[in-house]
Amino acid sequence: MIDSNLEMTDKIGYLLFKKGIIDAAMLEKALFAKANDKSKIKRNLAQILVQDFKYDHDSIFREVAILYAFRELEVHPEEFPQERIDSIKQMINGAGEQLKGQMLEHKVIPFMYDERIKDKLILAAIDPTDRNIPKIAFGLNAKKYEVIYIRKKDYERLIHIILPPENVYLKMMEEAEPEIQIEKDENALDEEALDAEINKSALINLVEGALVEGVRKGASDIHFVPKAGNRTEILIRIDGNLQPWHVQENTLPEAVIAVVKDRSKGMDRFERERAQDGFIQRDIDNHIIRFRVSVLPTVGTELKNKFESVVIRILDDRKVIKDLDKLGLTGYAKTSFEKAISQPQGMVILTGPTGSGKSTTLVAALYQVIDPTVNVLTVEDPVEYVIEGARQLKIGYKMNFEQAIRSILRHDPDIVLVGEMRDRETAEIAIKLANTGHLTFSTLHTNDAASAVARLYKMGIEPFLIAYAINIIVAQRLIRRLCPDCKKRVVNFDEDVMKAAGLNIAEWRNYKIYEPRGCEKCNNTGYRGRIAIHEALYLTKEIRQIIVRSGADVDEEKIRIQAKKDGTLSLREAGFEKVKLGLSSIEEVIASTSEE
């Protein structure tokens, strides 16, 4: 039984119990732990619940802040003006290493001086009851101070902005001795000399540093490109565009590539004549990140070189979207897509070039239909993201993609994801699954939705099977999102651009249209992040009839005309809708989509 005098003896415990955050059994355990606490500074019940019993920090300390009337910081770090960030950074860095270490250890930030009482310092803390706060205030020479509560997740975001984590590999590389150029044999690689160069820690730090930097900058890919004259260019792809990151001079390109192979699983360092695929896994900033590594032999300007190009795809599960609303689907595309994936059977096809976000959309769609009552199987080569609740088949040398596709028919599936319909056999099995009561998801590489029908027809799939197996075909592209910090309103429209795109300037003046400008936050590009645009071809009765009546060829134009009547927007039209919402620019949409 809970002691009736609990409120008097432990206000925090009483409050958390009354609010149902902890039950009676947990309260008794926590009170026992508090009574027997051997810490130098006696901890309160909230600290014990979070530290010893792993309760969520913010849900516990928010109640503590309310109980003791600590104000809560309502603004999120992303909304802070740059002056505030600079001011906090200056106070932290000017505090001296020992005091700075104490602030970081106890997660306390000198937030600002009170606007009404000039010498009163406001300290933001994730635990406003921390007994070390007075020492920190004294160290900061605060004559008066107030403590406010900041959510732990907001503190972590803010400290990441103020003191971004250091890339230790790059620091070690800078501190290393300068590289020594090795003379090369005119006819063949000297493997001993190559080994000596590979064993330099600077190269290992370079490769590991590139992996860390790629993840922290939000890149999708890292490229290692060998060049003549003992140079290797390293580029990273951010928001769809390749950007130079580092040039490694006076080092054999073969040595740099060999280090990448050594750090990867499934690769042979000494094989330089054929394509290789491998993978890397690292813990970066407390998150497990997977990297897919592709190596291709390339031609150099000198015959003695054995150059290989390396592309590393970054697979960060934090980028997985589980909420359909976050995909950017709007209007007809959204309603028809939701209708298509809610059917018990049939096929959902995503089309678009490599890097257009097809996999992201399919995974988000899968998360809407996964539940414990259905058997969800995926066949992908390679697997990009781990999908909770699905059985993802492992493709390898003992079971290839085609064997896996044939096997799933015997594995009692309800919902199937086929990574890509790459040939007639794969397409036939996927269509068969959709026709025999399974909801099937897959992708095709075509420019728009209507041409996906023609592609399947040319693969040899019967028109009536295409017409009645498919629920929807969605073409997708990614366009760059305008930087919200520096985008500027368009005052004068470019007449040539508007005329070429068939847009009426007078009509577009009715909307708030923005264009890129460029600032520090977007690397002066004017764009930050990307958004998806969609063309949704839902197979209505009329479209099915057009497909069934196909002769020697599918009439793509007839399908497009009917789709437009049904409410389908082309990719360019969908892009212009994003422009009207102030999310992208007219030039970006024109550059990323083709005319009808």
Buried (B, 14 or more C-beta within 10 A) or exposed (E): EEBEEBEEEBBBBBBBBEEEBBEEEBBBBBBEBBEEBEEEEEBBBBBBBBEBEEBEBBEBBBBBBEBEEBEBBEEEBEEBEEEBBEBBEEBBEEBEEEBBEBBEEBBBBBBBBBEEEEEBBBBBBBBBBBEBBEBBBEBBEBEEBBBBBBBBEBBEBBBEEBBEEEBEBBEBBEEBEEBEEBEBEEEEBBEEBBEEBBEBEBBBBBBBBBBBBBBBBBBBBBBBBBBEEBBBBBBBBBBBEEEEBBEBEEBBBBBBBBBBBEBBEEBEBEEBEEEBEBBBEBEBEEEEBBBBBBBEBEEBEEEEBBBBBBBBBBBBEEEBBEEBEEBBBBBBBBBBBBEBBEBEBBBBBBBBEEBBBBBBBBBBBBBBBBEEEEBBBBBBBBBBBEBEEBEBBEBEEEEEBBEBBEEBBEEEBBBBBBBBBBEEBBBBBBBBBBBEEBBBBBBBBBBBBBBBBBBBBEBEBBBEBBBBBBBBBBBBBBBBBBBBEBBEEBEEBBEEEBEEBEBEEEEBEEEEBBBBBBBEEBBEBBBBBBBBBBBBBBBBEEBBEBBBEBEEEBBBEBBBEBBEEBBBBBBBBBBBBBBEEBBBBBBBBBEBBEEE
